[in-house]
Amino acid sequence: MTAVDRLSELNLQLPPPPQPAGAYTRAVKSGGLIFVSGQLPIADGKLQYAGTLGEDLDVEAGYAAAQLCALNALSVLNAEAESLDHITIVRLGGYVASASNFFDQAKVINGASDLMAEVLGGRGIHARLAVGAPSLPLGAAVELEVIAAL
């Protein structure tokens, strides 16, 4: 079963790869790796999850935001590698806009990690970073960066 088939089983489809929001490219290939620029929880050109975890949003909303970031990253990877079936996720870095007393960043970023594993199977298991930040671009609740191997 292909990764796109797995997405279909999950009632998901890849959106068009998001365009950069600044002076950078969506991804860079180097030495058999693809470095995906930070992905925000954007759908149809609009930020879907804004605010701060522990103040404006709860863990469940953060988890969903991280899933949307991961779906956007998969879209970029699919475009860069010409198929998700040619990639393995190596590292995922998750940034969570967090109140000073919010400590569940790992639970939020599990949304992205779980989606990668569901879609790619063993090729979606990765090393990971989950950190809190006082704010993120455009007021996003979550930002995700991905490194994948071809």
Residue pairs with C-beta under 8 A, 6 or more apart in sequence:
2 83
2 84
2 85
3 74
3 78
3 83
3 84
3 85
3 119
3 120
4 14
4 84
6 118
6 119
6 120
6 121
7 13
7 14
7 74
7 119
10 118
10 119
12 71
14 71
14 74
14 75
14 78
15 43
15 44
15 71
15 72
15 75
16 75
17 26
17 72
17 75
17 76
17 78
17 79
18 26
18 39
18 40
18 42
18 72
18 75
18 76
19 26
20 26
20 37
21 40
21 137
21 138
22 137
24 37
25 37
26 36
26 37
26 76
27 34
27 35
27 36
27 37
27 76
27 77
27 80
28 34
28 35
29 35
29 80
29 150
32 149
32 150
33 90
33 147
33 148
33 149
33 150
34 77
34 80
34 81
34 87
34 147
34 148
34 149
34 150
35 145
35 146
35 147
36 73
36 76
36 77
36 80
36 145
36 146
36 147
36 148
37 76
37 145
38 95
38 137
38 143
38 144
38 145
39 69
39 70
39 72
39 73
39 76
39 143
39 144
39 145
39 146
40 47
40 69
40 72
40 136
40 137
40 138
40 140
40 142
40 143
41 47
41 48
41 49
41 64
41 65
41 66
41 68
41 69
41 72
41 140
41 141
41 142
42 48
42 68
42 72
43 68
47 138
47 139
47 140
48 65
48 68
49 57
49 61
49 62
49 64
49 65
49 68
49 140
49 141
49 142
50 56
50 138
50 139
50 140
50 141
51 57
51 97
51 139
51 141
52 97
52 98
52 99
52 102
52 135
52 141
53 59
53 61
53 62
53 96
53 97
53 98
53 99
53 102
53 104
53 105
53 108
53 132
53 141
54 98
54 99
54 101
54 102
54 104
55 99
55 102
56 141
57 65
57 141
59 104
59 107
59 108
61 141
62 96
62 104
62 107
62 108
62 111
62 141
62 142
63 107
63 108
63 110
63 111
64 111
65 108
65 111
65 140
65 141
65 142
66 94
66 108
66 109
66 110
66 111
66 112
66 115
66 142
66 144
67 111
67 112
67 114
67 115
69 94
69 112
69 142
69 143
69 144
70 92
70 111
70 112
70 115
70 116
70 144
70 146
71 115
72 144
73 112
73 144
73 145
73 146
74 84
74 115
74 116
74 119
77 84
77 87
77 146
77 148
78 84
81 87
81 148
81 150
84 119
84 120
86 150
87 120
87 123
87 148
87 149
87 150
88 120
88 123
88 124
88 148
88 149
89 116
89 120
89 123
89 124
89 125
89 126
89 146
89 147
89 148
90 126
90 127
90 147
90 148
90 149
91 126
91 127
91 128
91 129
91 146
91 147
92 109
92 112
92 113
92 116
92 126
92 127
92 128
92 129
92 144
92 145
92 146
92 147
93 128
93 129
93 131
93 144
93 145
93 146
94 105
94 108
94 109
94 112
94 128
94 129
94 130
94 131
94 142
94 143
94 144
95 131
95 132
95 133
95 136
95 142
95 143
95 144
96 102
96 105
96 108
96 109
96 130
96 131
96 132
96 133
96 141
96 142
97 132
97 133
97 134
97 135
97 136
97 139
97 140
97 141
97 142
98 105
98 132
98 133
98 134
102 132
103 132
105 130
105 131
105 132
106 130
108 130
108 142
109 128
109 130
109 142
109 144
112 144
113 126
113 128
115 124
116 124
116 125
116 126
117 124
117 125
118 124
136 142
136 143
137 143
